[in-house]
């Protein structure tokens, strides 16, 4: 990776973690609208280097989880960041340097991946019904990933942000 890509990845990791820490009430539990998840669509603009930032940012952010027990925090940090890694890769493979419709489709797929993945382990960690966990996450992820994520990417494309980074 080039130094520019490493720097961009670090910026994304920091921004992801910061957004989770700034909005903890929205970032944890079943009924969450994790604002930071809007960043999951950035690989469609910046490429694969930001995938690592999404992974690291989620890993660090999930250490702020209000679970109260280190084993639960480690599970959340590990599995949650792995889901971000997979999600970022999906967006990259489906939508990098492609038309907006590919980004929208990838956002819907990522919404499902996050809702199922996080929903399953939160159901187990919090001892709540699986369907409640998945549906709660799906509603919040639709807002943060599909709606906010696509708005963010559209704004970044319109201001030609990738040209600033020579990507």
Rosetta constraint file for C-alpha pairs under 8 A:
AtomPair CA 1 CA 5 HARMONIC 6.11 0.50
AtomPair CA 1 CA 6 HARMONIC 6.51 0.50
AtomPair CA 1 CA 49 HARMONIC 7.57 0.50
AtomPair CA 2 CA 6 HARMONIC 6.34 0.50
AtomPair CA 3 CA 7 HARMONIC 6.10 0.50
AtomPair CA 4 CA 8 HARMONIC 6.18 0.50
AtomPair CA 4 CA 165 HARMONIC 7.65 0.50
AtomPair CA 5 CA 9 HARMONIC 6.06 0.50
AtomPair CA 5 CA 49 HARMONIC 5.66 0.50
AtomPair CA 5 CA 50 HARMONIC 7.54 0.50
AtomPair CA 6 CA 10 HARMONIC 6.16 0.50
AtomPair CA 6 CA 49 HARMONIC 7.12 0.50
AtomPair CA 7 CA 11 HARMONIC 6.19 0.50
AtomPair CA 8 CA 12 HARMONIC 6.24 0.50
AtomPair CA 8 CA 49 HARMONIC 7.48 0.50
AtomPair CA 8 CA 50 HARMONIC 6.57 0.50
AtomPair CA 8 CA 53 HARMONIC 7.82 0.50
AtomPair CA 9 CA 13 HARMONIC 6.14 0.50
AtomPair CA 9 CA 49 HARMONIC 5.95 0.50
AtomPair CA 9 CA 50 HARMONIC 4.61 0.50
AtomPair CA 9 CA 51 HARMONIC 7.35 0.50
AtomPair CA 9 CA 52 HARMONIC 6.16 0.50
AtomPair CA 9 CA 53 HARMONIC 4.29 0.50
AtomPair CA 9 CA 54 HARMONIC 7.71 0.50
AtomPair CA 10 CA 14 HARMONIC 6.09 0.50
AtomPair CA 10 CA 53 HARMONIC 5.71 0.50
AtomPair CA 11 CA 15 HARMONIC 6.03 0.50
AtomPair CA 11 CA 53 HARMONIC 7.32 0.50
AtomPair CA 12 CA 16 HARMONIC 5.95 0.50
AtomPair CA 12 CA 39 HARMONIC 7.84 0.50
AtomPair CA 12 CA 50 HARMONIC 6.52 0.50
AtomPair CA 12 CA 53 HARMONIC 5.07 0.50
AtomPair CA 12 CA 54 HARMONIC 6.39 0.50
AtomPair CA 12 CA 57 HARMONIC 7.13 0.50
AtomPair CA 13 CA 17 HARMONIC 6.20 0.50
AtomPair CA 13 CA 52 HARMONIC 7.75 0.50
AtomPair CA 13 CA 53 HARMONIC 4.10 0.50
AtomPair CA 13 CA 54 HARMONIC 5.54 0.50
AtomPair CA 13 CA 55 HARMONIC 7.37 0.50
AtomPair CA 13 CA 56 HARMONIC 5.63 0.50
AtomPair CA 13 CA 57 HARMONIC 3.80 0.50
AtomPair CA 13 CA 58 HARMONIC 7.41 0.50
AtomPair CA 14 CA 18 HARMONIC 5.96 0.50
AtomPair CA 14 CA 53 HARMONIC 7.81 0.50
AtomPair CA 14 CA 57 HARMONIC 6.00 0.50
AtomPair CA 15 CA 19 HARMONIC 6.09 0.50
AtomPair CA 15 CA 36 HARMONIC 7.69 0.50
AtomPair CA 15 CA 57 HARMONIC 7.43 0.50
AtomPair CA 16 CA 20 HARMONIC 6.45 0.50
AtomPair CA 16 CA 36 HARMONIC 5.06 0.50
AtomPair CA 16 CA 37 HARMONIC 7.65 0.50
AtomPair CA 16 CA 39 HARMONIC 7.18 0.50
AtomPair CA 16 CA 54 HARMONIC 6.77 0.50
AtomPair CA 16 CA 57 HARMONIC 5.15 0.50
AtomPair CA 16 CA 58 HARMONIC 6.64 0.50
AtomPair CA 16 CA 61 HARMONIC 7.47 0.50
AtomPair CA 17 CA 21 HARMONIC 6.20 0.50
AtomPair CA 17 CA 36 HARMONIC 7.56 0.50
AtomPair CA 17 CA 57 HARMONIC 4.86 0.50
AtomPair CA 17 CA 58 HARMONIC 6.24 0.50
AtomPair CA 17 CA 60 HARMONIC 6.31 0.50
AtomPair CA 17 CA 61 HARMONIC 4.54 0.50
AtomPair CA 18 CA 22 HARMONIC 5.96 0.50
AtomPair CA 18 CA 61 HARMONIC 7.54 0.50
AtomPair CA 19 CA 23 HARMONIC 6.15 0.50
AtomPair CA 19 CA 35 HARMONIC 6.54 0.50
AtomPair CA 19 CA 36 HARMONIC 5.30 0.50
AtomPair CA 20 CA 24 HARMONIC 5.74 0.50
AtomPair CA 20 CA 27 HARMONIC 5.73 0.50
AtomPair CA 20 CA 34 HARMONIC 6.89 0.50
AtomPair CA 20 CA 35 HARMONIC 7.20 0.50
AtomPair CA 20 CA 36 HARMONIC 6.09 0.50
AtomPair CA 20 CA 61 HARMONIC 6.04 0.50
AtomPair CA 21 CA 61 HARMONIC 6.70 0.50
AtomPair CA 21 CA 64 HARMONIC 7.09 0.50
AtomPair CA 23 CA 27 HARMONIC 6.15 0.50
AtomPair CA 23 CA 34 HARMONIC 7.85 0.50
AtomPair CA 23 CA 35 HARMONIC 7.72 0.50
AtomPair CA 24 CA 28 HARMONIC 6.40 0.50
AtomPair CA 25 CA 32 HARMONIC 7.65 0.50
AtomPair CA 26 CA 31 HARMONIC 7.70 0.50
AtomPair CA 26 CA 32 HARMONIC 4.88 0.50
AtomPair CA 26 CA 33 HARMONIC 5.17 0.50
AtomPair CA 26 CA 34 HARMONIC 5.65 0.50
AtomPair CA 26 CA 35 HARMONIC 7.54 0.50
AtomPair CA 27 CA 32 HARMONIC 5.39 0.50
AtomPair CA 27 CA 33 HARMONIC 6.13 0.50
AtomPair CA 27 CA 34 HARMONIC 4.41 0.50
AtomPair CA 27 CA 35 HARMONIC 7.27 0.50
AtomPair CA 28 CA 32 HARMONIC 5.77 0.50
AtomPair CA 28 CA 34 HARMONIC 7.52 0.50
AtomPair CA 28 CA 65 HARMONIC 6.72 0.50
AtomPair CA 28 CA 66 HARMONIC 7.66 0.50
AtomPair CA 29 CA 122 HARMONIC 7.41 0.50
AtomPair CA 30 CA 119 HARMONIC 7.37 0.50
AtomPair CA 30 CA 122 HARMONIC 7.09 0.50
AtomPair CA 30 CA 132 HARMONIC 7.84 0.50
AtomPair CA 30 CA 133 HARMONIC 5.40 0.50
AtomPair CA 30 CA 134 HARMONIC 7.82 0.50
AtomPair CA 30 CA 136 HARMONIC 5.44 0.50
AtomPair CA 30 CA 137 HARMONIC 5.74 0.50
AtomPair CA 31 CA 133 HARMONIC 7.91 0.50
AtomPair CA 31 CA 136 HARMONIC 4.92 0.50
AtomPair CA 31 CA 137 HARMONIC 6.00 0.50
AtomPair CA 31 CA 139 HARMONIC 7.96 0.50
AtomPair CA 31 CA 140 HARMONIC 6.57 0.50
AtomPair CA 32 CA 136 HARMONIC 7.26 0.50
AtomPair CA 32 CA 137 HARMONIC 6.28 0.50
AtomPair CA 32 CA 140 HARMONIC 5.28 0.50
AtomPair CA 32 CA 141 HARMONIC 7.64 0.50
AtomPair CA 33 CA 137 HARMONIC 7.83 0.50
AtomPair CA 33 CA 139 HARMONIC 7.98 0.50
AtomPair CA 33 CA 140 HARMONIC 4.24 0.50
AtomPair CA 33 CA 141 HARMONIC 6.11 0.50
AtomPair CA 33 CA 143 HARMONIC 6.66 0.50
AtomPair CA 33 CA 144 HARMONIC 5.79 0.50
AtomPair CA 34 CA 38 HARMONIC 7.83 0.50
AtomPair CA 34 CA 140 HARMONIC 7.13 0.50
AtomPair CA 34 CA 141 HARMONIC 7.15 0.50
AtomPair CA 34 CA 144 HARMONIC 6.12 0.50
AtomPair CA 35 CA 144 HARMONIC 5.45 0.50
AtomPair CA 35 CA 148 HARMONIC 7.85 0.50
AtomPair CA 36 CA 40 HARMONIC 7.83 0.50
AtomPair CA 36 CA 144 HARMONIC 7.60 0.50
AtomPair CA 37 CA 141 HARMONIC 7.52 0.50
AtomPair CA 37 CA 144 HARMONIC 5.82 0.50
AtomPair CA 37 CA 145 HARMONIC 5.65 0.50
AtomPair CA 37 CA 149 HARMONIC 7.32 0.50
AtomPair CA 38 CA 144 HARMONIC 5.13 0.50
AtomPair CA 38 CA 145 HARMONIC 4.63 0.50
AtomPair CA 38 CA 146 HARMONIC 7.67 0.50
AtomPair CA 38 CA 148 HARMONIC 5.54 0.50
AtomPair CA 38 CA 149 HARMONIC 3.82 0.50
AtomPair CA 38 CA 150 HARMONIC 7.60 0.50
AtomPair CA 38 CA 152 HARMONIC 7.23 0.50
AtomPair CA 39 CA 54 HARMONIC 7.57 0.50
AtomPair CA 39 CA 145 HARMONIC 7.68 0.50
AtomPair CA 39 CA 149 HARMONIC 6.19 0.50
AtomPair CA 40 CA 54 HARMONIC 6.88 0.50
AtomPair CA 40 CA 84 HARMONIC 7.24 0.50
AtomPair CA 40 CA 87 HARMONIC 6.88 0.50
AtomPair CA 40 CA 88 HARMONIC 5.78 0.50
AtomPair CA 40 CA 91 HARMONIC 7.67 0.50
AtomPair CA 40 CA 145 HARMONIC 6.94 0.50
AtomPair CA 40 CA 149 HARMONIC 7.13 0.50
AtomPair CA 41 CA 45 HARMONIC 7.82 0.50
AtomPair CA 41 CA 88 HARMONIC 6.96 0.50
AtomPair CA 41 CA 91 HARMONIC 6.13 0.50
AtomPair CA 41 CA 103 HARMONIC 7.24 0.50
AtomPair CA 41 CA 107 HARMONIC 6.78 0.50
AtomPair CA 41 CA 145 HARMONIC 7.37 0.50
AtomPair CA 41 CA 149 HARMONIC 5.95 0.50
AtomPair CA 41 CA 150 HARMONIC 7.26 0.50
AtomPair CA 41 CA 153 HARMONIC 7.07 0.50
AtomPair CA 42 CA 46 HARMONIC 6.01 0.50
AtomPair CA 42 CA 47 HARMONIC 7.53 0.50
AtomPair CA 42 CA 50 HARMONIC 7.09 0.50
AtomPair CA 42 CA 88 HARMONIC 7.91 0.50
AtomPair CA 42 CA 153 HARMONIC 6.77 0.50
AtomPair CA 43 CA 47 HARMONIC 4.43 0.50
AtomPair CA 43 CA 48 HARMONIC 5.70 0.50
AtomPair CA 43 CA 49 HARMONIC 7.61 0.50
AtomPair CA 43 CA 50 HARMONIC 5.98 0.50
AtomPair CA 43 CA 51 HARMONIC 6.42 0.50
AtomPair CA 43 CA 88 HARMONIC 6.17 0.50
AtomPair CA 43 CA 89 HARMONIC 7.64 0.50
AtomPair CA 43 CA 91 HARMONIC 6.06 0.50
AtomPair CA 43 CA 92 HARMONIC 4.96 0.50
AtomPair CA 43 CA 95 HARMONIC 7.90 0.50
AtomPair CA 43 CA 96 HARMONIC 6.40 0.50
AtomPair CA 44 CA 91 HARMONIC 5.88 0.50
AtomPair CA 44 CA 92 HARMONIC 5.29 0.50
AtomPair CA 44 CA 94 HARMONIC 7.92 0.50
AtomPair CA 44 CA 95 HARMONIC 4.96 0.50
AtomPair CA 44 CA 96 HARMONIC 3.93 0.50
AtomPair CA 44 CA 97 HARMONIC 6.32 0.50
AtomPair CA 44 CA 98 HARMONIC 7.59 0.50
AtomPair CA 44 CA 103 HARMONIC 6.60 0.50
AtomPair CA 45 CA 96 HARMONIC 5.98 0.50
AtomPair CA 45 CA 97 HARMONIC 6.40 0.50
AtomPair CA 45 CA 153 HARMONIC 7.38 0.50
AtomPair CA 45 CA 157 HARMONIC 7.54 0.50
AtomPair CA 45 CA 162 HARMONIC 6.80 0.50
AtomPair CA 46 CA 50 HARMONIC 6.61 0.50
AtomPair CA 46 CA 96 HARMONIC 7.65 0.50
AtomPair CA 46 CA 162 HARMONIC 6.54 0.50
AtomPair CA 46 CA 167 HARMONIC 6.48 0.50
AtomPair CA 47 CA 51 HARMONIC 7.77 0.50
AtomPair CA 47 CA 92 HARMONIC 6.06 0.50
AtomPair CA 47 CA 96 HARMONIC 6.09 0.50
AtomPair CA 48 CA 52 HARMONIC 7.69 0.50
AtomPair CA 48 CA 88 HARMONIC 7.74 0.50
AtomPair CA 48 CA 89 HARMONIC 7.11 0.50
AtomPair CA 48 CA 92 HARMONIC 6.12 0.50
AtomPair CA 49 CA 53 HARMONIC 7.43 0.50
AtomPair CA 50 CA 54 HARMONIC 6.36 0.50
AtomPair CA 50 CA 88 HARMONIC 7.97 0.50
AtomPair CA 51 CA 55 HARMONIC 6.34 0.50
AtomPair CA 51 CA 84 HARMONIC 7.89 0.50
AtomPair CA 51 CA 85 HARMONIC 6.07 0.50
AtomPair CA 51 CA 88 HARMONIC 5.11 0.50
AtomPair CA 51 CA 89 HARMONIC 6.63 0.50
AtomPair CA 52 CA 56 HARMONIC 6.12 0.50
AtomPair CA 52 CA 85 HARMONIC 6.97 0.50
AtomPair CA 53 CA 57 HARMONIC 5.73 0.50
AtomPair CA 54 CA 58 HARMONIC 6.06 0.50
AtomPair CA 54 CA 81 HARMONIC 7.58 0.50
AtomPair CA 54 CA 84 HARMONIC 6.16 0.50
AtomPair CA 54 CA 85 HARMONIC 6.72 0.50
AtomPair CA 54 CA 88 HARMONIC 7.22 0.50
AtomPair CA 55 CA 59 HARMONIC 6.19 0.50
AtomPair CA 55 CA 81 HARMONIC 4.86 0.50
AtomPair CA 55 CA 82 HARMONIC 6.65 0.50
AtomPair CA 55 CA 84 HARMONIC 5.54 0.50
AtomPair CA 55 CA 85 HARMONIC 5.14 0.50
AtomPair CA 56 CA 60 HARMONIC 6.16 0.50
AtomPair CA 56 CA 81 HARMONIC 6.94 0.50
AtomPair CA 57 CA 61 HARMONIC 5.95 0.50
AtomPair CA 57 CA 81 HARMONIC 7.86 0.50
AtomPair CA 58 CA 62 HARMONIC 5.90 0.50
AtomPair CA 58 CA 77 HARMONIC 6.92 0.50
AtomPair CA 58 CA 80 HARMONIC 6.79 0.50
AtomPair CA 58 CA 81 HARMONIC 5.05 0.50
AtomPair CA 58 CA 84 HARMONIC 7.14 0.50
AtomPair CA 59 CA 63 HARMONIC 6.91 0.50
AtomPair CA 59 CA 77 HARMONIC 4.69 0.50
AtomPair CA 59 CA 78 HARMONIC 6.42 0.50
AtomPair CA 59 CA 80 HARMONIC 7.10 0.50
AtomPair CA 59 CA 81 HARMONIC 5.03 0.50
AtomPair CA 60 CA 64 HARMONIC 7.67 0.50
AtomPair CA 60 CA 77 HARMONIC 7.14 0.50
AtomPair CA 61 CA 65 HARMONIC 7.55 0.50
AtomPair CA 61 CA 77 HARMONIC 7.63 0.50
AtomPair CA 62 CA 73 HARMONIC 6.83 0.50
AtomPair CA 62 CA 76 HARMONIC 6.25 0.50
AtomPair CA 62 CA 77 HARMONIC 4.78 0.50
AtomPair CA 62 CA 80 HARMONIC 7.60 0.50
AtomPair CA 63 CA 73 HARMONIC 5.89 0.50
AtomPair CA 63 CA 74 HARMONIC 7.32 0.50
AtomPair CA 63 CA 76 HARMONIC 7.96 0.50
AtomPair CA 63 CA 77 HARMONIC 6.17 0.50
AtomPair CA 64 CA 73 HARMONIC 7.95 0.50
AtomPair CA 65 CA 73 HARMONIC 6.23 0.50
AtomPair CA 65 CA 76 HARMONIC 7.83 0.50
AtomPair CA 67 CA 72 HARMONIC 6.27 0.50
AtomPair CA 67 CA 73 HARMONIC 6.27 0.50
AtomPair CA 68 CA 72 HARMONIC 7.72 0.50
AtomPair CA 68 CA 73 HARMONIC 7.61 0.50
AtomPair CA 69 CA 73 HARMONIC 6.38 0.50
AtomPair CA 70 CA 74 HARMONIC 6.05 0.50
AtomPair CA 71 CA 75 HARMONIC 6.22 0.50
AtomPair CA 72 CA 76 HARMONIC 6.17 0.50
AtomPair CA 72 CA 125 HARMONIC 7.07 0.50
AtomPair CA 73 CA 77 HARMONIC 5.99 0.50
AtomPair CA 74 CA 78 HARMONIC 5.90 0.50
AtomPair CA 75 CA 79 HARMONIC 5.90 0.50
AtomPair CA 75 CA 80 HARMONIC 7.87 0.50
AtomPair CA 76 CA 80 HARMONIC 5.41 0.50
AtomPair CA 76 CA 81 HARMONIC 7.96 0.50
AtomPair CA 77 CA 81 HARMONIC 5.89 0.50
AtomPair CA 78 CA 82 HARMONIC 6.23 0.50
AtomPair CA 79 CA 83 HARMONIC 6.19 0.50
AtomPair CA 79 CA 118 HARMONIC 7.81 0.50
AtomPair CA 80 CA 84 HARMONIC 6.38 0.50
AtomPair CA 80 CA 118 HARMONIC 6.58 0.50
AtomPair CA 81 CA 85 HARMONIC 6.19 0.50
AtomPair CA 82 CA 86 HARMONIC 6.26 0.50
AtomPair CA 83 CA 87 HARMONIC 6.00 0.50
AtomPair CA 83 CA 113 HARMONIC 7.54 0.50
AtomPair CA 83 CA 114 HARMONIC 6.54 0.50
AtomPair CA 83 CA 117 HARMONIC 6.79 0.50
AtomPair CA 83 CA 118 HARMONIC 7.70 0.50
AtomPair CA 84 CA 88 HARMONIC 5.95 0.50
AtomPair CA 84 CA 114 HARMONIC 7.81 0.50
AtomPair CA 85 CA 89 HARMONIC 6.24 0.50
AtomPair CA 86 CA 90 HARMONIC 6.20 0.50
AtomPair CA 87 CA 91 HARMONIC 6.31 0.50
AtomPair CA 87 CA 110 HARMONIC 5.46 0.50
AtomPair CA 87 CA 113 HARMONIC 7.13 0.50
AtomPair CA 87 CA 114 HARMONIC 7.56 0.50
AtomPair CA 88 CA 92 HARMONIC 6.13 0.50
AtomPair CA 89 CA 93 HARMONIC 6.06 0.50
AtomPair CA 90 CA 94 HARMONIC 6.03 0.50
AtomPair CA 90 CA 106 HARMONIC 6.83 0.50
AtomPair CA 90 CA 110 HARMONIC 7.26 0.50
AtomPair CA 91 CA 95 HARMONIC 5.51 0.50
AtomPair CA 91 CA 96 HARMONIC 7.04 0.50
AtomPair CA 91 CA 103 HARMONIC 6.98 0.50
AtomPair CA 91 CA 106 HARMONIC 5.38 0.50
AtomPair CA 91 CA 107 HARMONIC 7.20 0.50
AtomPair CA 91 CA 110 HARMONIC 7.52 0.50
AtomPair CA 92 CA 96 HARMONIC 4.94 0.50
AtomPair CA 94 CA 102 HARMONIC 6.29 0.50
AtomPair CA 94 CA 103 HARMONIC 7.30 0.50
AtomPair CA 94 CA 106 HARMONIC 6.22 0.50
AtomPair CA 95 CA 99 HARMONIC 7.28 0.50
AtomPair CA 95 CA 100 HARMONIC 7.83 0.50
AtomPair CA 95 CA 102 HARMONIC 4.95 0.50
AtomPair CA 95 CA 103 HARMONIC 5.00 0.50
AtomPair CA 95 CA 106 HARMONIC 6.72 0.50
AtomPair CA 96 CA 103 HARMONIC 7.99 0.50
AtomPair CA 98 CA 102 HARMONIC 6.42 0.50
AtomPair CA 98 CA 103 HARMONIC 7.64 0.50
AtomPair CA 99 CA 103 HARMONIC 7.16 0.50
AtomPair CA 100 CA 104 HARMONIC 6.36 0.50
AtomPair CA 101 CA 105 HARMONIC 6.19 0.50
AtomPair CA 102 CA 106 HARMONIC 6.04 0.50
AtomPair CA 103 CA 107 HARMONIC 6.01 0.50
AtomPair CA 103 CA 150 HARMONIC 7.42 0.50
AtomPair CA 104 CA 108 HARMONIC 6.44 0.50
AtomPair CA 104 CA 146 HARMONIC 6.95 0.50
AtomPair CA 104 CA 150 HARMONIC 6.83 0.50
AtomPair CA 105 CA 109 HARMONIC 6.39 0.50
AtomPair CA 106 CA 110 HARMONIC 6.04 0.50
AtomPair CA 107 CA 111 HARMONIC 5.98 0.50
AtomPair CA 107 CA 145 HARMONIC 6.18 0.50
AtomPair CA 107 CA 146 HARMONIC 5.21 0.50
AtomPair CA 107 CA 149 HARMONIC 7.76 0.50
AtomPair CA 107 CA 150 HARMONIC 7.69 0.50
AtomPair CA 108 CA 112 HARMONIC 6.39 0.50
AtomPair CA 108 CA 142 HARMONIC 7.66 0.50
AtomPair CA 108 CA 145 HARMONIC 7.97 0.50
AtomPair CA 108 CA 146 HARMONIC 6.18 0.50
AtomPair CA 109 CA 113 HARMONIC 6.25 0.50
AtomPair CA 110 CA 114 HARMONIC 5.98 0.50
AtomPair CA 110 CA 145 HARMONIC 7.76 0.50
AtomPair CA 111 CA 115 HARMONIC 6.00 0.50
AtomPair CA 111 CA 138 HARMONIC 6.63 0.50
AtomPair CA 111 CA 141 HARMONIC 5.62 0.50
AtomPair CA 111 CA 142 HARMONIC 6.09 0.50
AtomPair CA 111 CA 145 HARMONIC 6.40 0.50
AtomPair CA 111 CA 146 HARMONIC 6.98 0.50
AtomPair CA 112 CA 116 HARMONIC 5.99 0.50
AtomPair CA 112 CA 138 HARMONIC 6.92 0.50
AtomPair CA 113 CA 117 HARMONIC 5.80 0.50
AtomPair CA 114 CA 118 HARMONIC 5.60 0.50
AtomPair CA 114 CA 119 HARMONIC 7.48 0.50
AtomPair CA 114 CA 137 HARMONIC 7.73 0.50
AtomPair CA 114 CA 138 HARMONIC 7.84 0.50
AtomPair CA 114 CA 141 HARMONIC 7.40 0.50
AtomPair CA 115 CA 119 HARMONIC 5.28 0.50
AtomPair CA 115 CA 134 HARMONIC 5.32 0.50
AtomPair CA 115 CA 135 HARMONIC 7.32 0.50
AtomPair CA 115 CA 137 HARMONIC 5.06 0.50
AtomPair CA 115 CA 138 HARMONIC 4.96 0.50
AtomPair CA 115 CA 141 HARMONIC 6.95 0.50
AtomPair CA 116 CA 120 HARMONIC 5.92 0.50
AtomPair CA 116 CA 134 HARMONIC 5.77 0.50
AtomPair CA 117 CA 121 HARMONIC 6.73 0.50
AtomPair CA 118 CA 122 HARMONIC 5.91 0.50
AtomPair CA 118 CA 134 HARMONIC 7.68 0.50
AtomPair CA 118 CA 137 HARMONIC 7.65 0.50
AtomPair CA 119 CA 123 HARMONIC 5.95 0.50
AtomPair CA 119 CA 130 HARMONIC 6.88 0.50
AtomPair CA 119 CA 133 HARMONIC 4.88 0.50
AtomPair CA 119 CA 134 HARMONIC 4.37 0.50
AtomPair CA 119 CA 135 HARMONIC 7.92 0.50
AtomPair CA 119 CA 137 HARMONIC 6.33 0.50
AtomPair CA 120 CA 124 HARMONIC 6.52 0.50
AtomPair CA 120 CA 130 HARMONIC 6.32 0.50
AtomPair CA 120 CA 133 HARMONIC 7.15 0.50
AtomPair CA 120 CA 134 HARMONIC 6.94 0.50
AtomPair CA 121 CA 125 HARMONIC 6.05 0.50
AtomPair CA 122 CA 126 HARMONIC 5.67 0.50
AtomPair CA 122 CA 127 HARMONIC 7.75 0.50
AtomPair CA 122 CA 128 HARMONIC 7.93 0.50
AtomPair CA 122 CA 133 HARMONIC 6.76 0.50
AtomPair CA 123 CA 127 HARMONIC 5.43 0.50
AtomPair CA 123 CA 128 HARMONIC 5.00 0.50
AtomPair CA 123 CA 129 HARMONIC 6.13 0.50
AtomPair CA 123 CA 130 HARMONIC 5.27 0.50
AtomPair CA 123 CA 133 HARMONIC 5.66 0.50
AtomPair CA 124 CA 128 HARMONIC 7.03 0.50
AtomPair CA 124 CA 130 HARMONIC 7.99 0.50
AtomPair CA 128 CA 132 HARMONIC 7.20 0.50
AtomPair CA 128 CA 133 HARMONIC 6.89 0.50
AtomPair CA 129 CA 133 HARMONIC 6.41 0.50
AtomPair CA 130 CA 134 HARMONIC 6.15 0.50
AtomPair CA 131 CA 135 HARMONIC 5.95 0.50
AtomPair CA 132 CA 136 HARMONIC 5.84 0.50
AtomPair CA 133 CA 137 HARMONIC 6.21 0.50
AtomPair CA 134 CA 138 HARMONIC 5.98 0.50
AtomPair CA 135 CA 139 HARMONIC 6.24 0.50
AtomPair CA 136 CA 140 HARMONIC 6.52 0.50
AtomPair CA 137 CA 141 HARMONIC 5.78 0.50
AtomPair CA 138 CA 142 HARMONIC 5.91 0.50
AtomPair CA 139 CA 143 HARMONIC 6.59 0.50
AtomPair CA 140 CA 144 HARMONIC 6.26 0.50
AtomPair CA 141 CA 145 HARMONIC 5.37 0.50
AtomPair CA 141 CA 146 HARMONIC 7.13 0.50
AtomPair CA 142 CA 146 HARMONIC 4.94 0.50
AtomPair CA 142 CA 147 HARMONIC 6.37 0.50
AtomPair CA 143 CA 147 HARMONIC 5.06 0.50
AtomPair CA 143 CA 148 HARMONIC 6.19 0.50
AtomPair CA 144 CA 148 HARMONIC 4.98 0.50
AtomPair CA 144 CA 149 HARMONIC 6.16 0.50
AtomPair CA 145 CA 149 HARMONIC 4.63 0.50
AtomPair CA 145 CA 150 HARMONIC 7.15 0.50
AtomPair CA 146 CA 150 HARMONIC 5.87 0.50
AtomPair CA 147 CA 151 HARMONIC 6.24 0.50
AtomPair CA 148 CA 152 HARMONIC 6.01 0.50
AtomPair CA 149 CA 153 HARMONIC 6.18 0.50
AtomPair CA 150 CA 154 HARMONIC 5.97 0.50
AtomPair CA 151 CA 155 HARMONIC 6.22 0.50
AtomPair CA 152 CA 156 HARMONIC 6.23 0.50
AtomPair CA 153 CA 157 HARMONIC 6.04 0.50
AtomPair CA 154 CA 158 HARMONIC 6.13 0.50
AtomPair CA 155 CA 159 HARMONIC 6.30 0.50
AtomPair CA 156 CA 160 HARMONIC 6.03 0.50
AtomPair CA 156 CA 161 HARMONIC 5.36 0.50
AtomPair CA 156 CA 162 HARMONIC 7.81 0.50
AtomPair CA 157 CA 161 HARMONIC 6.27 0.50
AtomPair CA 157 CA 162 HARMONIC 7.47 0.50
AtomPair CA 160 CA 164 HARMONIC 7.34 0.50
AtomPair CA 161 CA 165 HARMONIC 7.01 0.50
AtomPair CA 162 CA 166 HARMONIC 6.07 0.50
AtomPair CA 162 CA 167 HARMONIC 5.25 0.50
AtomPair CA 163 CA 167 HARMONIC 6.11 0.50
